[in-house]
Every structure is written in C-alpha cells, then in structure tokens.
Amino acid sequence: MKSWVKKLALTGILAAVVVTSLSGCGNSGSKDAAQQKKELIVGTEPSFAPFEFPDGKDGEITGFDMDLIKAMAKKMGYEKVTIKGMGFDALFPAMNAGQIDVAMAGMSITEERKKQFLFTDPYYESGLMTIVRKDNTVIHSLADLKGKRIGVQLGTTGAQEAEKIEGAKVTNFDTSDLACLELKNGNVDAVISDLPVLEYFLKKGGASYAKTVGTPKKGDFYGIAAPKGKKELIDGLNKALKELKDSGEYQKIHDKWFGAETK
C-alpha cells in the first residue's frame, strides 16, 4: 500500500515539474517578445545626406530618415531604436539574416524589390537628377550622356537608369559622395543620383564645381523595407506614419531638413 502511494506521489511530482517547466518556457517566450518590442533595429547606408549621414560632432547617424523612424517607433511603443550603418547592397542580406528589423535608406520602392521584401506606404517622393562639372559645355540632358562616363551609387535606381544609356561607361561607387568626388577629379563626366541628395550636395558646397543638367525625373517614392512575413510590423509603421502626418509632426521633421519652401 505504501509502495503504491509513493508511486502515485512520485507521478504527481513529475507531472508538476513538467507543467512548471512548460509554464516557464511560455513565460520566457513572452518575455522575449516583450523584449523585442522594446527595441527596433534599423539598417541604413549612412552616406546619403540629408536622409542619413554621420553627425560631424560624434559620428552618430542623423538625418531626415533617422528622425522620422525614431518618431514612428515612439508612436508604436518601442523604447529604443538602434541604428546599424552598412553598405546599401548589404541591407537586403542583413534583413534576410535577421540582423536588422527594417531598412530605411532613401530606398526607392520598385517592383523588383517588392518581390523580395515588404514596403511601407511611401514617406517621401524623390526623383533622379544629373550633375556635371560647371565647365562642361557639351552635356545638357540625359540624351547627351551616350558614350560618356557616368558615376553612380551601387545598387540604386540611379545606377539602373545609367545602365539604360547607350554606350555609357558606368562606374559604381559605394556612396553618392564618392561618385561626386570623382566628378570633381574629372574621372567621370556626370553623376546620376537621387534628386534631394544632389540638391543637398550642391547646397552644401558642391555648386562650387558642379551644376545640374536636364529635367529631374520625378515619381520615385521612398519606403521602409522589411522581410516577408513581417506584415504586422509594416502595418504598425504605416499607422504611425499616418498619425505623424495627421498631427503635423511629419511636416516639422520635413521642414527641419528640407526647409518649408520645398513643400
């Protein structure tokens, strides 16, 4: 009789241990989910002023995109936003590997990219611009770039546009800044890059040796990218973006970096 009671008691103890163990695992998962909610990890390519670039004081990545994503994350309840800088072409593998939650880097929403990643609603309308040296009297538009040397940033829509130009010798650079430096040095005849980026470049000193040619190509929209399967995250970002626009906070961030005259 005692032996049977002992076995029953032992069985009960083991069952309790299993239940407690499973309960502990469940709590741990909840804590992990809560911890993930506290931090949003954002990948960017920090040489795309005024959208993302190193602060001159301490090297912290700043810019329009950075201010906007922090405001959106706050609306969503995140306690911390961690910014990871990397090459533009490294952003997509980083998302696939789970190293970053989203990529925000003045990234154009294209049909090709949408096949592989999710995108938020557009948060900025951009376009493409072409610049040449001020002493260039031959190039007046995209049509004049046939057979010319063109500098572009690797993996961008500017690079894709340059590849369409007949006979052009296209050189890819890690950043738009490097392409512009090669223009200054006379190693390329023109640079094709995003309209607001080149406008900012000219405003910050580039106009001393460079000028725009032709008509900017509009209708290029920037979005925040996330891996497939993160629809809930994208939905949350879209909701936060709308709230910021409705409240006027988005416009304040916009005017800080671009000025009210560019609305």
C-alpha positions, 0 to 999 in steps of 0.5 A: 500500500505504501509502495503504491502511494509513493508511486502515485506521489512520485507521478504527481511530482513529475507531472508538476515539474513538467507543467512548471517547466512548460509554464516557464518556457511560455513565460520566457517566450513572452518575455522575449517578445516583450523584449523585442518590442522594446527595441527596433533595429534599423539598417541604413547606408549612412552616406546619403545626406540629408536622409542619413549621414554621420553627425560631424560632432560624434559620428552618430547617424542623423538625418531626415530618415533617422528622425522620422523612424525614431518618431514612428517607433515612439508612436508604436511603443518601442523604447529604443531604436538602434541604428546599424550603418552598412553598405546599401547592397548589404541591407537586403542580406542583413534583413534576410539574416535577421540582423536588422528589423527594417531598412530605411535608406532613401530606398526607392520602392520598385517592383523588383524589390517588392518581390523580395521584401515588404514596403511601407506606404511611401514617406517621401517622393524623390526623383533622379537628377544629373550633375556635371562639372560647371565647365562642361559645355557639351552635356545638357540632358540625359540624351547627351550622356551616350558614350560618356562616363557616368558615376553612380551609387551601387545598387540604386535606381540611379545606377539602373537608369545609367545602365539604360544609356547607350554606350555609357561607361558606368562606374559604381561607387559605394556612396553618392559622395564618392561618385561626386568626388570623382566628378570633381577629379574629372574621372567621370563626366556626370553623376546620376543620383537621387534628386534631394541628395544632389540638391543637398550636395550642391547646397552644401558646397558642391555648386562650387564645381558642379551644376545640374543638367536636364529635367529631374525625373520625378515619381520615385517614392521612398519606403521602409523595407522589411522581410516577408512575413513581417506584415504586422510590423509594416502595418504598425509603421504605416499607422504611425506614419499616418498619425505623424502626418495627421498631427503635423509632426511629419511636416516639422521633421520635413521642414527641419531638413528640407526647409518649408519652401520645398513643400 
